[in-house]
Amino acid sequence: MDDTIEIKDARVIEALPAALFKVETLTDKKTYIAYLGGRMKVNKIRVLVGDRVSLEMDEYGGKPRIIKRL
């Protein structure tokens, strides 16, 4: 059973230190502080301010992780 929620449309608003990003969902305009997922770090995929990304977060409301750059 997969206990994650996937948010498909979000936009990076601000790049923070320590590979953290402030992202805003495009559907309901909520802001989150997200971190890069493991495969994004391993493959050295760069995320810049203004990029559209896909987020994944657990159902208990933890910090979301960026899993894909759209």
Secondary structure, 3 states (H helix, E strand, C coil): CCCEEEEEEEEEEEEECCCEEEEEECCCCCEEEEEECHHHHHCCCCCCCCCEEEEEEECCCCCCEEEEEC
